[in-house]
Amino acid sequence: MKLEKLSQLKEKLQKETDLSKIWLYYMDEFGDRPEFSDLGEPVRQEFLLNVIAQVCQQIFGKPTNIDDILTIYIKEYQFYHAPFIANKHIGGVIFFEDINTGLIAVTSAASNLAKYSRFTGIAKSDRNDRN
């Protein structure tokens, strides 16, 4: 697996205005490949949990339960990624720690529509807290 493409993903995350293009690139190059998740280590990342909850609350207009999240951290690239379930909707998040920028995608099980949110913020380093 060519992890160099994570650098291209990072650049797209910083510059691309069409958020769906960023997410599709991530899914095409990494997201659908089980071996990709094996490259990092599972972590509990409170910052990402809080951001996901806030963004999903804005999307759904009410407090949202975030379930089945499995956050993986790839230290060499300072990169987090995770699938999750929010109010029975499938979602995912990517986040580059070094540029403090990420993207959340949430899809509807009833349709093929997706909502995206790019975010910035400083994550506290809590990678030592294992899931």
Residue frames relative to the residue before (quaternion, step in Angstrom):
aa qw qx qy qz dx dy dz
M 1.0000 0.0000 0.0000 0.0000 0.00 0.00 0.00
K 0.3314 -0.7670 0.5242 0.1645 3.56 -0.86 1.00
L 0.1879 -0.8151 0.5424 0.0780 3.55 -0.20 1.29
E 0.4618 0.6730 -0.4587 0.3513 3.60 1.21 -0.17
K 0.5941 0.5890 -0.3568 0.4157 3.57 1.16 -0.56
L 0.5043 0.6207 -0.4329 0.4159 3.58 1.26 -0.17
S 0.6050 0.5450 -0.3572 0.4575 3.59 1.09 -0.59
Q 0.6407 0.5009 -0.3175 0.4876 3.57 1.05 -0.73
L 0.6208 0.5314 -0.3368 0.4677 3.57 1.04 -0.75
K 0.6410 0.5281 -0.3182 0.4570 3.58 0.96 -0.88
E 0.6556 0.5055 -0.3098 0.4677 3.57 0.95 -0.85
K 0.6440 0.5103 -0.3197 0.4719 3.59 0.95 -0.85
L 0.6385 0.5420 -0.3232 0.4407 3.58 0.98 -0.85
Q 0.6973 0.4673 -0.2635 0.4754 3.57 1.07 -0.70
K 0.8203 0.3211 -0.1220 0.4573 3.60 0.96 -0.82
E 0.6416 0.5618 -0.3373 0.3987 3.60 0.99 -0.76
T 0.3200 -0.7617 0.5344 0.1783 3.59 -0.87 0.93
D 0.6626 0.4450 -0.3006 0.5220 3.61 1.18 -0.49
L 0.3087 -0.8061 0.4773 0.1643 3.56 -0.12 1.31
S 0.5908 0.5732 -0.3771 0.4244 3.59 1.09 -0.56
K 0.6191 0.5460 -0.3486 0.4439 3.62 1.06 -0.63
I 0.6196 0.5287 -0.3384 0.4713 3.57 1.06 -0.72
W 0.6944 0.4823 -0.2804 0.4544 3.55 0.82 -1.03
L 0.6513 0.5102 -0.3209 0.4610 3.59 0.95 -0.81
Y 0.6158 0.5286 -0.3434 0.4727 3.59 1.03 -0.72
Y 0.6477 0.5156 -0.3133 0.4653 3.58 0.90 -0.92
M 0.6951 0.4735 -0.2846 0.4601 3.59 0.80 -0.97
D 0.6673 0.5087 -0.3079 0.4484 3.59 0.92 -0.84
E 0.7639 0.4004 -0.2025 0.4639 3.57 0.88 -0.94
F 0.8360 0.1863 -0.0417 0.5144 3.58 1.04 -0.78
G 0.6973 0.5732 -0.2889 0.3189 3.53 0.68 -1.18
D 0.7402 0.4045 -0.2276 0.4865 3.57 1.02 -0.73
R 0.6169 0.5543 -0.3357 0.4467 3.59 1.23 0.21
P 0.3937 -0.7520 0.4762 0.2295 3.60 -0.38 1.20
E 0.6312 0.5535 -0.3480 0.4173 3.61 1.01 -0.71
F 0.5591 0.6069 -0.3908 0.4079 3.59 1.19 -0.43
S 0.6695 0.4977 -0.3019 0.4614 3.60 0.92 -0.86
D 0.6252 0.5540 -0.3368 0.4344 3.58 1.14 -0.56
L 0.6013 0.6075 -0.3506 0.3828 3.61 1.21 -0.37
G 0.7421 0.3665 -0.2177 0.5173 3.59 1.14 -0.47
E 0.4579 -0.6469 0.5218 0.3156 3.50 -1.32 -0.32
P 0.4983 -0.6461 0.4790 0.3238 3.60 -1.01 0.76
V 0.0145 0.7885 -0.6134 0.0420 3.56 -1.01 0.88
R 0.3393 -0.6557 0.6145 0.2779 3.50 -1.34 0.18
Q 0.0430 -0.8118 0.5809 -0.0422 3.56 -0.57 1.19
E 0.2971 -0.8084 0.4855 0.1501 3.58 -0.06 1.33
F 0.6016 0.5668 -0.3633 0.4299 3.58 0.99 -0.76
L 0.6940 0.4657 -0.2824 0.4709 3.60 0.82 -0.94
L 0.6140 0.5387 -0.3498 0.4587 3.59 1.00 -0.72
N 0.6715 0.4944 -0.2942 0.4669 3.58 0.94 -0.87
V 0.6534 0.5039 -0.3168 0.4678 3.60 0.94 -0.85
I 0.6461 0.5168 -0.3263 0.4571 3.59 0.89 -0.89
A 0.6606 0.5083 -0.3097 0.4575 3.58 0.90 -0.91
Q 0.6717 0.4950 -0.3019 0.4612 3.61 0.92 -0.86
V 0.6725 0.4877 -0.3025 0.4674 3.59 0.89 -0.91
C 0.6721 0.4898 -0.3042 0.4646 3.60 0.91 -0.84
Q 0.6002 0.5382 -0.3623 0.4678 3.58 1.08 -0.60
Q 0.6495 0.4956 -0.3116 0.4853 3.60 1.02 -0.75
I 0.6563 0.5165 -0.3119 0.4530 3.60 0.94 -0.85
F 0.7938 0.3316 -0.1550 0.4858 3.57 0.79 -1.04
G 0.4333 -0.7360 0.4337 0.2874 3.59 1.26 -0.16
K 0.7481 0.2473 -0.1929 0.5848 3.58 1.22 0.45
P 0.6440 -0.4926 0.3850 0.4410 3.59 -1.19 0.35
T 0.1762 -0.8150 0.5515 0.0222 3.53 -0.93 0.99
N 0.3654 -0.6994 0.5686 0.2325 3.54 -1.01 0.84
I 0.1830 -0.7527 0.6247 0.0986 3.55 -0.95 0.92
D 0.0060 -0.8237 0.5634 -0.0635 3.54 -0.55 1.21
D 0.8502 0.2346 -0.1444 0.4486 3.51 -1.40 0.24
I 0.3249 0.7385 -0.5274 0.2662 3.58 0.95 0.81
L 0.0251 -0.7692 0.6385 -0.0074 3.53 -0.99 0.91
T 0.1143 -0.8221 0.5575 0.0189 3.55 -0.15 1.33
I 0.1174 -0.7747 0.6207 0.0266 3.53 -0.89 1.07
Y 0.1545 -0.7865 0.5944 0.0653 3.56 -0.98 0.91
I 0.1418 -0.7561 0.6350 0.0702 3.56 -0.93 0.99
K 0.3569 -0.8041 0.4402 0.1795 3.53 -0.07 1.39
E 0.6417 0.5618 -0.3314 0.4034 3.60 0.86 -0.93
Y 0.7708 0.3095 -0.1593 0.5336 3.58 1.10 -0.71
Q 0.3494 -0.7496 0.4819 0.2895 3.60 1.33 0.01
F 0.4397 0.7136 -0.3963 0.3747 3.53 1.08 0.91
Y 0.1332 -0.7599 0.6342 0.0513 3.52 -0.97 1.01
H 0.0825 0.7636 -0.6403 0.0060 3.53 -1.21 0.57
A 0.0584 0.8107 -0.5773 0.0781 3.55 -1.09 0.71
P 0.2931 -0.6812 0.6318 0.2255 3.54 -1.17 0.65
F 0.0249 0.7903 -0.6122 -0.0030 3.58 -1.23 0.38
I 0.3190 -0.6875 0.6094 0.2327 3.54 -1.38 0.16
A 0.0207 -0.7819 0.6227 -0.0216 3.58 -0.93 0.99
N 0.8211 -0.1541 0.0582 0.5465 3.58 -0.44 1.22
K 0.7024 -0.4891 0.2346 0.4608 3.56 0.90 1.06
H 0.5620 0.5469 -0.4020 0.4727 3.57 1.24 0.43
I 0.4196 -0.6970 0.5245 0.2509 3.56 -1.01 0.82
G 0.0198 0.8061 -0.5899 0.0427 3.54 -0.93 0.92
G 0.0954 -0.7747 0.6200 0.0796 3.48 -1.36 0.14
V 0.1425 -0.7755 0.6106 0.0741 3.53 -1.24 0.49
I 0.0617 -0.7339 0.6734 0.0642 3.51 -1.27 0.64
F 0.0336 0.8008 -0.5952 0.0584 3.57 -1.08 0.71
F 0.1850 -0.7482 0.6295 0.0983 3.54 -0.96 0.99
E 0.4012 -0.7582 0.4753 0.1956 3.53 -0.51 1.27
D 0.6780 0.5259 -0.3080 0.4110 3.60 0.92 -0.84
I 0.7508 0.3080 -0.2026 0.5480 3.61 1.15 -0.49
N 0.3609 -0.7770 0.4513 0.2495 3.58 1.37 0.09
T 0.5650 0.5728 -0.3897 0.4480 3.56 0.98 0.87
G 0.0364 0.8040 -0.5910 0.0541 3.53 -1.04 0.86
L 0.2661 -0.7344 0.6032 0.1610 3.50 -1.40 0.01
I 0.1491 -0.7565 0.6323 0.0750 3.52 -1.08 0.88
A 0.0698 -0.7615 0.6433 0.0388 3.54 -1.09 0.81
V 0.0216 -0.7794 0.6261 -0.0103 3.57 -0.95 0.91
T 0.1349 -0.8010 0.5811 0.0504 3.56 -0.77 1.06
S 0.4227 -0.6722 0.5471 0.2649 3.50 -1.30 0.40
A 0.4542 -0.6794 0.5025 0.2820 3.56 -0.93 0.89
A 0.6704 0.5191 -0.2895 0.4441 3.59 1.13 -0.62
S 0.7911 0.1352 -0.0760 0.5917 3.59 1.18 -0.41
N 0.5393 -0.6144 0.4611 0.3451 3.54 -1.27 0.05
L 0.4255 0.7109 -0.4610 0.3177 3.57 1.24 0.28
A 0.1029 -0.7752 0.6209 0.0548 3.54 -1.12 0.72
K 0.2066 -0.7306 0.6345 0.1448 3.51 -1.24 0.58
Y 0.1675 -0.7980 0.5776 0.0397 3.52 -1.04 0.91
S 0.0047 -0.7738 0.6332 0.0156 3.52 -1.22 0.55
R 0.2156 -0.7299 0.6351 0.1320 3.55 -0.84 1.05
F 0.0335 -0.8084 0.5875 -0.0109 3.58 -0.99 0.79
T 0.1696 -0.7441 0.6336 0.1269 3.50 -1.32 0.38
G 0.2734 0.7422 -0.5828 0.1863 3.51 -1.20 0.50
I 0.4479 -0.6768 0.5178 0.2705 3.51 -1.25 0.31
A 0.2667 -0.7703 0.5645 0.1297 3.52 -0.65 1.16
K 0.4034 -0.6576 0.5733 0.2760 3.52 -1.04 0.80
S 0.4488 -0.6825 0.5009 0.2862 3.54 -0.99 0.76
D 0.1879 0.7753 -0.5796 0.1664 3.55 -0.25 1.29
R 0.2019 0.8167 -0.5120 0.1738 3.55 1.08 0.75
N 0.5980 0.5816 -0.3731 0.4061 3.61 1.12 -0.36
D 0.5934 0.5362 -0.3681 0.4743 3.59 1.26 -0.24
R 0.1979 -0.8122 0.5432 0.0782 3.56 -0.23 1.27
N 0.5033 -0.6075 0.5150 0.3351 3.58 -1.22 0.54
